[in-house]
Amino acid sequence: MLDTLLNAAQIILGALLIGGILLQARGTGLGMAFGGEGNVYRTKRGVEKRLFQATIAVAILFFGVALANVLA
């Protein structure tokens, strides 16, 4: 029962983590090679900052659930 719950939590957290990372991937990739946005050092504000913080929190939760899944 606990194993199933941990697996489900890990899948959900993994999907949230992927979504959070993909939402932050603005202005990266090949666009930078051809003159994309050049602001490398800039501060995060508003929703962008909250998304960044939420992604870190989800990553920590994912690591914790994965560790608990291995130890259980």
N, C-alpha and C positions, 0 to 999 in steps of 0.2 A: 504494500500500500504506500509506504513512504517512498520507495524507489520510483513508483509511478508518478507520485506528486512531484518529486525532485526532477524527474525527466521532463514533465510538462512545464514546470517552472523554468527549466533551462531552455526549452524550446521557445517559450514566450519571451524570455529575457534576450535570447539570441536574436529573435526577430526585431524586438525593440532596439537593440544595439545596432543592428544593420540599418534599420530605418533612420536612427539618429545620426549615424555616420554619413549615410547618403544625403541627408538633408544639409549637412555641413559642407559637402563637397562642391561648393559653388566657386567658380573661377579657377579650377585646378585642371590638370591634365594637359592636353595639347594646346589649349587656348593660351596658356602661359608662354609656350614656345613661340607663338606667332603674335605677340604683343598684347596679351591679355591684361587683366588688372594687375598693376605693378605695386600695389600697396601691400608689401609683405608684412610690415610691422604696423598694425593698427589695432585699436582697442575694440573689443566686442561690446555691443550695447544692446539693450532691450531683449528681444526674443532670441537673438543670436547668442547672447550670453547665457540665457536660461537654458537653451538647447544644449549648449556646450557643457554646462554644469549637470544637466540631466543625463547626458551621455556618459559622463564620468561616473555618476551615481549608478547607472544601469550596468556599466562595466564592472564596478566593484561588486554589485549584487550578483552578476553573472559569475564572477570568479568565486564568490562565496558559495553559491549554489553548486558550482562544478566541484569545488573542494568537498562540500558536504556529500555530494553524490558519490565521490570516490571513497570517502571514509565510511559511508553507510553500507 
